[in-house]
């Protein structure tokens, strides 16, 4: 009976909210130091939850906080401030 009650409570618990997933192509990013610079710049924005960089493909995946995604221009400016050019 106890497991049944716990199961019902688990099903009724609210699911965590997830933000948007964005992908940006970044020109000139060729090494791990480049990836770290881009990551640090993007994470300086409080609305960015996580950043994953694929240096080989020149691709940056960005996870944002729920409902608070930065604009395309803000993302491009953050990448520009790290010394790279973003194309989306």
N, C-alpha and C positions, 0 to 999 in steps of 0.2 A: 504494500500500500504506500509506503514511504517513497519508493522509487516512482510510482505512478504520480504522486503529488509533485515530486521534484521535476519529473518529465513535463508535466503540464505547466509548471511555473517557468521552466526553461523555454518552452514554446511561446509563452505569453510575454516574455521579456523583450523589450524593444531591441531591434537590431542596430548596431552602430552605423552611423551615417558616414558615407564615403564621399569624397570630393570628385572632381573631374580628373581625367587622365589626358594629358596633352603631350604631343610629340613635336619636336622641333629639330630641323637639320641645322647643324652648325658648321660653317666653313672654317678651315684652318686648324681644327682640333686634331692633333696627330699623336699625342702621347698622354701618359697618365698625369703629368703636370698640367697639361691643358685641361683635362677632365676635372682635376681638382679645382682649378681656377674657376671654371664654369659652374661647378657644383657649389662652391663657396659663395659665388655671386648670387646664384639663384636662391640658395637657402637663406640669404640675408633678408629675403622677403618673407614676412611672417605668415603669409597665406600659402606658402609652398611647404607641403608636408614632407615630400621625398623627391630625390632626383636620382635617376639612373642614366649613366652615360655609356654608350657603345662607341668607343673611339674608332674602331674599324669601319663602322658605317657612318660615322659623323652624326649620330642620332642621340638626342637627349629626350628622355621620357620624364615628365614632371607630374607628380601627384599633388593635387591642391586640397586644401581644407574644404569641407562641405560648404558650397555656396559662396565661397570667397576667392574664386579664381582671379588672378591678376589678368589684366588685359594683354592682348597680343603685343601692344607697344611697350608695356611694362616689362614683359619677358624679353623682348628684343633689346631693350635698353640695358637690362641686367646682363645679358650675354655680351652686348657691346662694351659694357664697362669692364668686363673681364678680358677684353681685347679680341673678341671674335665676332663674326657676322652670323646672324640667325636668319634662316629662310624657313618659311613655314608652308 
